[in-house]
Each structure stands twice: as structure tokens, then as C-alpha cells.
Amino acid sequence: MVKKCRSVVGSVGKSGIVFLRGIAAISQSHAYSMGVGKNESSRSNRGIDSHTELSDRMLQQSLRVSWRRLAAEVDRVLEFQAFSLWTRAILEIEGSIPDEVVASIEERCSGFGTRKRGNHNLGSLWTDLLAWSEQFVFTESKAGGWIEAAHYYSGLDPRSEQTWLHMERSLGEWSEKRPTHYPEFTEWWKAAQAMSLEFPLATLDEAIEAIAFSYWAVLLVAVGDQESSLKDKIESRCPSFLTNHPIPPSNDADAVARFRSAMEDYLLAGHKDSKRVKAAAMNHLRTIRITAYFDACLDHIQIPPFQVWLQHAEEFVVNR
């Protein structure tokens, strides 16, 4: 069952449902349409379709748990992947397993059997650690059927790429000058994460709420909220926005999508490098859950005030 919106304001008929589905489709396809021109090959289109199908499947899997619980598991996945890469880098330089690495593995992966393994098959040790973690670390998400989503979203997290790059930099530096003492994993992981922190968390939170407000405003347009009331609600957060962006007809999905995007830009205009802030916010798990909640409100819409709607969006899960 889908957790529905509460605080009834009204329902939407067939025309409103079609309109909202149009907005949802435009929002979801925007990232793909930016990179695909009219003359792209059918092979490229099939690749996009495949990516979209995977993205949709991972989204549905992720909705089994709260976004905060998913985010916590993504953090754990990223940290364990980083640990395996730290191990890999040291082993590639040393050609054997230093005692401090053995101790770290035994502390973090009790039962892995590093000492019994010795220096055999060192090349696969880091991947063996990852395989072991699937069985003994991420047991809850695996049993709950959302471990794939945790891995999928960890791969989209900027920390994933930065950790890999940090490993490559470490290998380069250590190859040129073999260290007498390697950094402990916690120190190495902290350095890797620091390279991926583009914006303060407060900035991201503000941007995410701006995006959420634009989706909420679109729902108000869809249900045909009285024009004077709708203007007041929008201008409470977006003073003067409607001067240059009149409320579009509710049956024009393209116009409403442009209206929503313009509202996002208006709300984020005060940020330095607003485009990058917006992109980072759009990829955040919190935003992904908010837009999923928007999609779930298509057939029967009941719109409470924004802060209440936002809370419902953040609590949104799908019980299957």
C-alpha cells in the first residue's frame, strides 16, 4: 500500500491526472533529453531506455524503507567499499599483507579469516572483502530486498568516484615514494570524503526544500486552487516571481513544467553556482523521495500546507 497524502483539499479528475503524469514524465526525462539529439542512433536510445528501466527499478526497491534509512545504508556501503580500496592500494604496493592491515580487517570483518589466507590470492582480496560484506555486513538490507538499491545509489554518490580517485592518487604517491607508515583507514577515508564535499549541508537542505516547494506548487495548480489563494501561497515564498511567470493553464503540461523549473531557478538564484547546487540537490536521496511522493499523489490528491506535505513526502514508503 502507498502512504497517501493527508488533509483533504480535493481530488483530481482524468484531465488533472493526465496533466500531472505529463509533468512527472517531463521531470524524470529531463536529464536524458539534455544529452540526446534528434540524430542520435537507436542504439543510444536503447541505452537510455535501459538506464531508465534500471533507475525505475531501483527507485521502487528503495521505497521499501525511509530515505534516511536508505541513506544510512548507502553511507555504510561507501565506507566498506572505501575500506576494500584502502586495503587494495596497500597490498599492491607491499605485495603482501602488513600486520596493521591484517589487524584492521580482523577488527572490521571478524570471521573473514585473513590470517589463514596468508599472502595467497592477494589480487582478489579486496573483492573478496566486498563479497563477504554482502553475506555478513549488509544482512538487513539484503533480507529486506533493497540491497541492490543501496549499491545503486552508492554508485551515484559523488563520494564513490572520489574514493576511487583517491585510491589512484595514493597508489601514484606511494609508488614514487614507498611510505614507512601508511595512513590508518579512518584517516584515509576522511581525506577521500573531504574531496567530494562541494556544498555545506545547510545549502543542500535549502535547495532541496526549494525543489520540493516547486512540486507542491504544481499540485496546487493541478487541483485548480483559486487563483487568488494560489498566488498568495506562491508569493509567500517567491515574492515577485509571478510578475514575470504567470500561472499557466493546468492542462498544459509543458508550460507547467517550465513554470516549475523557473520557480526552482528563482528560489536558488541567491546561491553562488546555483546550477551545481541544483544538480547536487536533485541527486540527493531526500529529493528523490520527494519526487517519488509527488508521483504517488497522481490519482487522488489531497494537499495540506507545504510544511505538512513536505513532512509526509519525507516519511513516504511503499509497503509491498
C-alpha positions as a Python dict, from the first residue, in 0.01 Angstrom:
ca = {
    (1, 'M'): (0, 0, 0),
    (2, 'V'): (116, 352, -78),
    (3, 'K'): (111, 601, 207),
    (4, 'K'): (-126, 866, 67),
    (5, 'C'): (-131, 1242, 116),
    (6, 'R'): (-346, 1359, 404),
    (7, 'S'): (-552, 1671, 492),
    (8, 'V'): (-808, 1655, 213),
    (9, 'V'): (-840, 1956, -14),
    (10, 'G'): (-973, 1799, -327),
    (11, 'S'): (-947, 1527, -589),
    (12, 'V'): (-835, 1550, -948),
    (13, 'G'): (-1032, 1420, -1243),
    (14, 'K'): (-897, 1243, -1550),
    (15, 'S'): (-769, 1562, -1712),
    (16, 'G'): (-579, 1653, -1396),
    (17, 'I'): (-426, 1305, -1374),
    (18, 'V'): (-309, 1324, -1736),
    (19, 'F'): (-163, 1668, -1667),
    (20, 'L'): (28, 1551, -1360),
    (21, 'R'): (162, 1242, -1532),
    (22, 'G'): (287, 1470, -1806),
    (23, 'I'): (472, 1682, -1551),
    (24, 'A'): (620, 1371, -1388),
    (25, 'A'): (735, 1235, -1722),
    (26, 'I'): (893, 1565, -1822),
    (27, 'S'): (1074, 1594, -1489),
    (28, 'Q'): (1206, 1236, -1500),
    (29, 'S'): (1322, 1250, -1861),
    (30, 'H'): (1491, 1591, -1845),
    (31, 'A'): (1836, 1456, -1760),
    (32, 'Y'): (1826, 1213, -2051),
    (33, 'S'): (1682, 1451, -2309),
    (34, 'M'): (1963, 1701, -2246),
    (35, 'G'): (2214, 1461, -2398),
    (36, 'V'): (2019, 1301, -2682),
    (37, 'G'): (1964, 1486, -3007),
    (38, 'K'): (1728, 1409, -3293),
    (39, 'N'): (2000, 1232, -3491),
    (40, 'E'): (2121, 1001, -3215),
    (41, 'S'): (2123, 633, -3308),
    (42, 'S'): (1859, 386, -3194),
    (43, 'R'): (2137, 214, -3004),
    (44, 'S'): (2182, 525, -2790),
    (45, 'N'): (1808, 542, -2734),
    (46, 'R'): (1804, 178, -2626),
    (47, 'G'): (2083, 258, -2382),
    (48, 'I'): (1879, 542, -2235),
    (49, 'D'): (1573, 318, -2212),
    (50, 'S'): (1779, 55, -2032),
    (51, 'H'): (1919, 312, -1791),
    (52, 'T'): (1572, 449, -1724),
    (53, 'E'): (1438, 99, -1660),
    (54, 'L'): (1718, 29, -1411),
    (55, 'S'): (1664, 366, -1242),
    (56, 'D'): (1291, 299, -1208),
    (57, 'R'): (1351, -49, -1067),
    (58, 'M'): (1600, 78, -810),
    (59, 'L'): (1362, 358, -713),
    (60, 'Q'): (1080, 112, -648),
    (61, 'Q'): (1313, -107, -445),
    (62, 'S'): (1435, 190, -241),
    (63, 'L'): (1081, 291, -149),
    (64, 'R'): (1057, -10, 83),
    (65, 'V'): (1241, 188, 351),
    (66, 'S'): (1262, 551, 457),
    (67, 'W'): (1508, 767, 268),
    (68, 'R'): (1704, 826, 589),
    (69, 'R'): (1743, 453, 647),
    (70, 'L'): (1848, 409, 286),
    (71, 'A'): (2096, 696, 320),
    (72, 'A'): (2247, 535, 631),
    (73, 'E'): (2296, 208, 443),
    (74, 'V'): (2447, 393, 145),
    (75, 'D'): (2695, 550, 389),
    (76, 'R'): (2787, 205, 520),
    (77, 'V'): (2827, 66, 167),
    (78, 'L'): (3051, 355, 67),
    (79, 'E'): (3264, 316, 379),
    (80, 'F'): (3309, -57, 325),
    (81, 'Q'): (3396, -5, -40),
    (82, 'A'): (3650, 256, 68),
    (83, 'F'): (3796, 8, 317),
    (84, 'S'): (3840, -251, 44),
    (85, 'L'): (4013, 7, -181),
    (86, 'W'): (4242, 120, 102),
    (87, 'T'): (4335, -245, 151),
    (88, 'R'): (4388, -295, -221),
    (89, 'A'): (4620, 8, -252),
    (90, 'I'): (4846, -103, 33),
    (91, 'L'): (4861, -463, -91),
    (92, 'E'): (4955, -350, -441),
    (93, 'I'): (5249, -153, -301),
    (94, 'E'): (5364, -409, -46),
    (95, 'G'): (5297, -734, -235),
    (96, 'S'): (5194, -883, 98),
    (97, 'I'): (4957, -812, 386),
    (98, 'P'): (5114, -586, 650),
    (99, 'D'): (5027, -668, 1010),
    (100, 'E'): (4838, -339, 1054),
    (101, 'V'): (4614, -426, 758),
    (102, 'V'): (4550, -773, 898),
    (103, 'A'): (4454, -615, 1229),
    (104, 'S'): (4218, -368, 1057),
    (105, 'I'): (4047, -645, 860),
    (106, 'E'): (4005, -861, 1168),
    (107, 'E'): (3859, -569, 1362),
    (108, 'R'): (3614, -472, 1087),
    (109, 'C'): (3548, -815, 936),
    (110, 'S'): (3552, -1065, 1220),
    (111, 'G'): (3542, -1412, 1073),
    (112, 'F'): (3687, -1322, 732),
    (113, 'G'): (3994, -1539, 802),
    (114, 'T'): (4276, -1313, 685),
    (115, 'R'): (4549, -1493, 881),
    (116, 'K'): (4450, -1835, 743),
    (117, 'R'): (4455, -1690, 394),
    (118, 'G'): (4808, -1555, 431),
    (119, 'N'): (4954, -1398, 118),
    (120, 'H'): (4767, -1619, -128),
    (121, 'N'): (4543, -1460, -393),
    (122, 'L'): (4620, -1106, -282),
    (123, 'G'): (4485, -964, -608),
    (124, 'S'): (4131, -1073, -524),
    (125, 'L'): (4135, -994, -153),
    (126, 'W'): (3964, -656, -190),
    (127, 'T'): (3681, -803, -399),
    (128, 'D'): (3656, -1098, -161),
    (129, 'L'): (3602, -847, 121),
    (130, 'L'): (3315, -693, -74),
    (131, 'A'): (3159, -1033, -137),
    (132, 'W'): (3197, -1121, 231),
    (133, 'S'): (3023, -797, 330),
    (134, 'E'): (2717, -897, 128),
    (135, 'Q'): (2676, -1203, 347),
    (136, 'F'): (2775, -1073, 688),
    (137, 'V'): (2754, -692, 698),
    (138, 'F'): (2455, -580, 492),
    (139, 'T'): (2227, -855, 614),
    (140, 'E'): (1927, -636, 693),
    (141, 'S'): (1905, -465, 355),
    (142, 'K'): (1967, -796, 180),
    (143, 'A'): (1691, -967, 375),
    (144, 'G'): (1461, -670, 313),
    (145, 'G'): (1514, -685, -62),
    (146, 'W'): (1671, -342, -105),
    (147, 'I'): (2045, -414, -103),
    (148, 'E'): (2064, -352, -479),
    (149, 'A'): (1917, -5, -430),
    (150, 'A'): (2177, 72, -163),
    (151, 'H'): (2454, -28, -405),
    (152, 'Y'): (2292, 161, -693),
    (153, 'Y'): (2263, 488, -505),
    (154, 'S'): (2609, 449, -353),
    (155, 'G'): (2740, 435, -709),
    (156, 'L'): (2566, 765, -788),
    (157, 'D'): (2706, 933, -476),
    (158, 'P'): (2997, 1172, -553),
    (159, 'R'): (3197, 1005, -275),
    (160, 'S'): (3213, 683, -478),
    (161, 'E'): (3412, 835, -764),
    (162, 'Q'): (3623, 1048, -531),
    (163, 'T'): (3720, 743, -326),
    (164, 'W'): (3834, 559, -637),
    (165, 'L'): (4033, 865, -749),
    (166, 'H'): (4183, 892, -401),
    (167, 'M'): (4298, 531, -424),
    (168, 'E'): (4463, 601, -761),
    (169, 'R'): (4635, 909, -621),
    (170, 'S'): (4755, 708, -321),
    (171, 'L'): (4895, 439, -547),
    (172, 'G'): (5079, 701, -752),
    (173, 'E'): (5227, 873, -448),
    (174, 'W'): (5321, 550, -271),
    (175, 'S'): (5475, 405, -586),
    (176, 'E'): (5706, 704, -619),
    (177, 'K'): (5799, 703, -251),
    (178, 'R'): (5711, 396, -52),
    (179, 'P'): (5586, 516, 288),
    (180, 'T'): (5735, 394, 612),
    (181, 'H'): (5390, 423, 766),
    (182, 'Y'): (5057, 402, 584),
    (183, 'P'): (4762, 616, 696),
    (184, 'E'): (4507, 434, 907),
    (185, 'F'): (4184, 368, 725),
    (186, 'T'): (3981, 629, 917),
    (187, 'E'): (4235, 897, 823),
    (188, 'W'): (4246, 783, 459),
    (189, 'W'): (3863, 769, 435),
    (190, 'K'): (3826, 1115, 586),
    (191, 'A'): (4062, 1257, 323),
    (192, 'A'): (3871, 1085, 43),
    (193, 'Q'): (3535, 1224, 162),
    (194, 'A'): (3670, 1576, 200),
    (195, 'M'): (3732, 1589, -173),
    (196, 'S'): (3363, 1530, -253),
    (197, 'L'): (3208, 1789, -19),
    (198, 'E'): (3107, 2058, -268),
    (199, 'F'): (2847, 2243, -63),
    (200, 'P'): (2755, 2286, 304),
    (201, 'L'): (2468, 2065, 417),
    (202, 'A'): (2260, 2373, 501),
    (203, 'T'): (2289, 2487, 138),
    (204, 'L'): (2174, 2148, 10),
    (205, 'D'): (1883, 2139, 255),
    (206, 'E'): (1769, 2482, 140),
    (207, 'A'): (1794, 2380, -226),
    (208, 'I'): (1602, 2057, -165),
    (209, 'E'): (1320, 2246, 5),
    (210, 'A'): (1308, 2488, -288),
    (211, 'I'): (1266, 2197, -528),
    (212, 'A'): (1001, 2045, -301),
    (213, 'F'): (811, 2375, -291),
    (214, 'S'): (802, 2385, -672),
    (215, 'Y'): (647, 2036, -685),
    (216, 'W'): (394, 2131, -418),
    (217, 'A'): (301, 2445, -615),
    (218, 'V'): (246, 2231, -924),
    (219, 'L'): (-2, 2020, -729),
    (220, 'L'): (-190, 2337, -633),
    (221, 'V'): (-211, 2432, -1000),
    (222, 'A'): (-338, 2084, -1083),
    (223, 'V'): (-626, 2085, -837),
    (224, 'G'): (-736, 2426, -959),
    (225, 'D'): (-676, 2611, -636),
    (226, 'Q'): (-850, 2950, -651),
    (227, 'E'): (-622, 3189, -836),
    (228, 'S'): (-606, 3447, -557),
    (229, 'S'): (-528, 3178, -297),
    (230, 'L'): (-271, 3016, -526),
    (231, 'K'): (-96, 3348, -584),
    (232, 'D'): (-79, 3416, -211),
    (233, 'K'): (71, 3073, -140),
    (234, 'I'): (334, 3104, -412),
    (235, 'E'): (425, 3464, -330),
    (236, 'S'): (466, 3377, 38),
    (237, 'R'): (791, 3209, -65),
    (238, 'C'): (850, 3362, -408),
    (239, 'P'): (781, 3737, -390),
    (240, 'S'): (756, 3898, -737),
    (241, 'F'): (801, 3560, -912),
    (242, 'L'): (455, 3575, -1069),
    (243, 'T'): (530, 3916, -1223),
    (244, 'N'): (737, 3750, -1495),
    (245, 'H'): (592, 3399, -1468),
    (246, 'P'): (212, 3398, -1480),
    (247, 'I'): (35, 3084, -1361),
    (248, 'P'): (-3, 2857, -1666),
    (249, 'P'): (-316, 2668, -1770),
    (250, 'S'): (-343, 2349, -1567),
    (251, 'N'): (-395, 2137, -1881),
    (252, 'D'): (-63, 2242, -2043),
    (253, 'A'): (196, 2003, -1901),
    (254, 'D'): (489, 2160, -2090),
    (255, 'A'): (401, 2509, -1968),
    (256, 'V'): (361, 2394, -1608),
    (257, 'A'): (693, 2206, -1624),
    (258, 'R'): (863, 2526, -1739),
    (259, 'F'): (682, 2716, -1464),
    (260, 'R'): (809, 2471, -1201),
    (261, 'S'): (1166, 2481, -1332),
    (262, 'A'): (1161, 2861, -1339),
    (263, 'M'): (1042, 2862, -978),
    (264, 'E'): (1334, 2640, -879),
    (265, 'D'): (1577, 2876, -1052),
    (266, 'Y'): (1415, 3176, -882),
    (267, 'L'): (1444, 3019, -537),
    (268, 'L'): (1806, 2912, -594),
    (269, 'A'): (1922, 3233, -761),
    (270, 'G'): (2081, 3361, -442),
    (271, 'H'): (2330, 3075, -429),
    (272, 'K'): (2672, 3103, -583),
    (273, 'D'): (2698, 2850, -866),
    (274, 'S'): (2325, 2782, -845),
    (275, 'K'): (2328, 2531, -1132),
    (276, 'R'): (2567, 2300, -950),
    (277, 'V'): (2375, 2344, -625),
    (278, 'K'): (2055, 2248, -806),
    (279, 'A'): (2219, 1943, -967),
    (280, 'A'): (2355, 1823, -632),
    (281, 'A'): (2016, 1873, -467),
    (282, 'M'): (1831, 1688, -745),
    (283, 'N'): (2057, 1383, -696),
    (284, 'H'): (2010, 1374, -319),
    (285, 'L'): (1813, 1082, -176),
    (286, 'R'): (1581, 1323, 4),
    (287, 'T'): (1483, 1490, -325),
    (288, 'I'): (1441, 1155, -497),
    (289, 'R'): (1196, 1055, -226),
    (290, 'I'): (1008, 1386, -251),
    (291, 'T'): (961, 1349, -627),
    (292, 'A'): (854, 987, -579),
    (293, 'Y'): (589, 1109, -336),
    (294, 'F'): (477, 1363, -594),
    (295, 'D'): (430, 1079, -843),
    (296, 'A'): (236, 879, -583),
    (297, 'C'): (-14, 1165, -548),
    (298, 'L'): (-134, 1141, -908),
    (299, 'D'): (-465, 956, -882),
    (300, 'H'): (-601, 1112, -567),
    (301, 'I'): (-456, 1441, -449),
    (302, 'Q'): (-515, 1589, -106),
    (303, 'I'): (-289, 1887, -50),
    (304, 'P'): (-205, 2011, 301),
    (305, 'P'): (9, 2320, 368),
    (306, 'F'): (362, 2297, 233),
    (307, 'Q'): (548, 2207, 552),
    (308, 'V'): (298, 1930, 629),
    (309, 'W'): (316, 1800, 271),
    (310, 'L'): (696, 1803, 290),
    (311, 'Q'): (690, 1601, 611),
    (312, 'H'): (460, 1344, 451),
    (313, 'A'): (692, 1328, 150),
    (314, 'E'): (994, 1260, 371),
    (315, 'E'): (807, 982, 553),
    (316, 'F'): (683, 824, 230),
    (317, 'V'): (741, 448, 190),
    (318, 'V'): (569, 177, -12),
    (319, 'N'): (479, -142, 170),
    (320, 'R'): (476, -439, -64),
}
